[in-house]
Amino acid sequence: DTAKTFEVVIQLGSILAVVVMFWRRLFGLIGIHFGRPLQHEGESKGRLTLIHILLGMIPAVVLGLLFHDTIKSLFNPINVMYALVVGGLLLIAAECLKPKEPRAPGLDDMTYRQAFMIGCFQCLALWPGFSRSGATISGGMLMGVSRYAASEFSFLLAVPMMMGATALDLYKSWGFLTSGDIPMFAVGFITAFVVALIAIKTFLQLIKRISFIPFAIYRFIVAAAVYVVFF
């Protein structure tokens, strides 16, 4: 229906914001580099490649395909509430247990093993209510990737994952798109793009100064709200 199509259009706006924020890095993944090396690229002579991204995607894609119906059945208030709590605890664990000196200060210092392990943590996001970014960033930090680099890698992983899901949703919703809805969809797309762009920039600046503990507390508060409303 129209509401579902509108939701897909908003997702496209959010994806475009990630692409715009990381366009140089995305081109770099296919061997096209512009200007001087990027800030936070790291100290090694290596580079983040498509293989890192693929390794980060494979675990969640495989599990998602194998257990699609089971995952859909998990969507209910109590599972979401537990996911919010466990996700918050994982963020706290990542902050408390991460190495004092990250083994991968920048994206280009990341190993294939670290990328794959982050992908394994991303599987937690198949649990409804468990933040994909929270799972991947926490996993990265526990694997010795710096907070900033883990956050960047999480956003880069989101591009193919979200594009794939959105393309499928768009294909299913295409028949509901009418010319009369275009102005509304255009406003939704632009609004989603601008809001997502501001949110990403703010988030990346924020994590340079604070830990993820406040985000964990926020998840606990939302979990408590879910409990009050539904139980």
C-alpha angles and dihedrals in degrees: 000000000000094000092055092048090050090053090053091050090052090051089054090054091052092049091051089054090057091047092051092048094050103028094126092050092046091052088047090059089066094044100264112125129183127203124319123356114283121259112260091023089132138238102275128094091238128093135217106257140187087263090066090052093047092049089051092051104042101075096052093041092052095046092043092055094044097047102027096130094043091051091051090053091056094068105110135113097262094051091046090050092052091046091054091052096045090045090053091049090050091054090051091047090051092053094046100041103036116116114268089234113035115233089215109041091171138027093258091057092062118114127218089249092056091049091051093047090051086052089054090053088050088065087074087069088069084074104089110249095022108119114237092210092045091052096047096042092047090047091050093051092049088051091055101263116137118254092248096046092046089052092050091049090050091056092047090051089052093063099068093031094052094039091055094048093043094048089054092047091047091052090052093046099041093099091060094057113107132176091245091061095052097092091051092046091048092054091047092049094049093044092050091048095051095043092047092048092052091045093052094047092047093047094050091049092045097053090056088067107030139036127241093257092100089052089052091051089050090055091051090051092050090048089053090050091052089051093050094047099043104028 
